[in-house]
């Protein structure tokens, strides 16, 4: 079956502002995010890609733009099922403020029970993303063969939930997974089981160095950044 390259979008202006973007329109890449996107064609140069599938949100479309310019024949498909979690009333709010919401403890410790007011549950988010991947795996394999590789550009929580599914982890453990902006995660699917081949690969070890507080969320040493962090400075 096909090999899936999961690409998180490049760093966005919401990431650097410490905002939970969700489906808020008009969230573009910041300067670093644009540079990450520009470097993407070279990072993927050795890979024959059968197709690219993208979230409909602007930050994903912008991330793929340089790659599509370099590979004009690469088919691009848009799938809402891999769009960001619908955070509802939390969308557009400061992550630092949301840290004080009682629901945040559930999001961090028991995400399978978390449902965002005016939005969707994290369980529903994972279900639709997994369904999309299963559908695209079957389609790409049927059209391009068992050895085909394709790219899917999505969002932090979506990618983390897909990794959890591939590893057979309960959704309540998915906050232990981290994927930085414009990182590459690779899952090779087979008839019997998926194999996680890469996780959050940016090729930049500088992101492991200590960082100054970014305002995303109070640093308490234990919480994940909802939606995904901003990555290295």
N, C-alpha and C positions, 0 to 999 in steps of 0.2 A: 504494500500500500504506500501511498505518497508520504514524502517527508515534508513537514510543515516548519517553516521559519516564521516565528512570531517576532514581530518588530514593534517595540513600544515607540510611539511618536517622539520626536525630538522635544527638547525642553521648551515649554510654553511660557507665555507671560503670566499665566495663572500660577504655574509652578513657582516662579520666582517671587510672585506676590503673596504666596502662601494661601491661595484661594482654592476651594474645591470647585473645579470648573463644571464637572458633569456635562450636561448637554447645553450649557450656556452658549449661545451663538457668538461668533466673532472672536473666539480665542485662538490667537495666532502664535506661531513660534517666536521666541525671543531671539536675540542675536546669536547666542550659543546654539539654540535649537536649529537655526537656519544653517549654521556651520556644520552641525552634526548631520543634517540632511544632505548637505553638499558633499560630505565625505562618504556617504552611503554607497554610491555606485562603485567606488574603488574597493570598499570593504566586501562587496558582494560580487566582485568582478569574475571570480573563478566559478561561480555557481550558475548553471543553466536553469533559469526559472521558467516554469510552464505558464505561470500567471501570477498576478498580484491581486489580493483582495483587501479592501480597506473599509474601515469605519467611515461613515459619512461625515464625521466631524472635521472641521477645517484643519486642525493641527495634524491629523493623520494624512489628509490630502496634501498638505504642504510638505510633509516629511517625504512622501513618495515622489513628489514632483521632479527633483533632480534625477532620480533613478529612471523615471519614465522618459525624461528627455534624452538620456543616454541609451535607452533601450526602447526606441519608438514602436517596435513591434510587440512589446510585452502587453498582453491583454490585462486591463484593469477592470475589476468588478467591485461594486459597493454593496455591503451587506450590513443592514442596521442591527443585526443580531450580535455583531462584534463591536457595536458602539458602546460608549462608556455606560457605566451603571447610571440608572435614573435616580439621582440623589434627591429629587423632589425639592422640598423646602430648604434643604441644606445647600443646594446648588448656588454657587456664587458667593458663599460666605467664607469668612476667614477660618482656616483650620484651627488656629489658636483659640478662637471663640468656641468652635464646635467641641473642643476638648472638654469643655465643662458641661456638655449635654449628657444627661443620664444614658441616652442611647449609645454614646460613644463606647462605654464599657462593654455593651453587648456587641457592637461592631468589632471590637478588639478581641474579646474573649469567647464570644458565642455567635459568630457571624451568620451561622445557618439559621439563627432565630431573628436576625436583624432585618427590619423593614423600614425604609426611609419614609417619613411623613410626606404624602403627596407624590411619592416615587414608587420604587419597586423594592422587593426583598433581594438580599444578596444571593439567596438560593435561586430565585428566578433569573438573576443575572447570569449565574453559572450555567443554569439549564439551557438558556438560549444560546450562550457561547459554545457550549459543548455540542449542541444540536447543529450549529453552523459548521463547526469543524468536521463533524461526522459527514455532513452533506458534501462539503467541499473535498474531503478526502476521497469519497466515492466518485465524485465528478471528475476530479483531476486524474485519479487512477484510471478511470474508464476512458478518458480522452487522451491521456499521455503515457500511460503505462505504470507499472509497479515502482519503477525507479524515479518517477517524477518528483521534482521539488517545487514547492510554491511558497509565496510570501504572503503573510497576513499582517497588516499594520493595525494595531489596536491600542489598548490603554492598560495601565498598570493593574488595576483590579481584575480586568478581564483576563489578562495573561496569567496572573497568579492563580486565578480559579481554574484555568485550563491546565496549568502545571500540576495543580493539586489533583485534578481528575486523572491526568496521565499517570501520576504516581500512586493512585489509589488512596490518596489522603482525604480524610473528611474535610469538608469546607471549614470547619472550626479551626483547622491547622493552617489555613492558607495565609494568614497574616505573618507566618514565619518565613515566607518567601519574599524576596525583594528583587525588583527589576527596575533598573535606572532608565532615564530617557534615552531613546535611540539604542537601547540594548537589544541584542539578538538572543532569542531562546529557541532551541531547535528540538522538535519532537519527531521521532521516526515511528510511524505507526505500522504495525504488522497485524496479521490476522488474529493473533492471540493476545498481544499486549503492546502498549506503546513503550518506547525507550526515550528517556530524556537525555539528549546528546549535548546540549549546551543550555546554560541558565544565566540569563542576564549578562551576556558577554558584550562588553564595550571595547575591549582591547586597551583600556585606560586604567592602569593600576593606581593612578593618582586619586581616583575616587575613594580609595581605601584610607587615605590620609585623614587625620582629624579635621573636622570642619567647624567653622563658626556657626552658632545658631542662626537659622534662616527665617524663623517666624512661621514655619509650616505648622508646627505643633510644639508645645512645651516638651523639652527633652527630659523624659523621665526614665530613659533606659529600657523601656519595655514596649511602648506602643509603636505600631506601624503607622505610616502616613497614609491616610485614606486616599485612594486614587493614585498613589505612587509619589515618591519624593522627587526633588528637583535634581538629584544627582550631584556630581562634582561641580565646584564653583568655576 
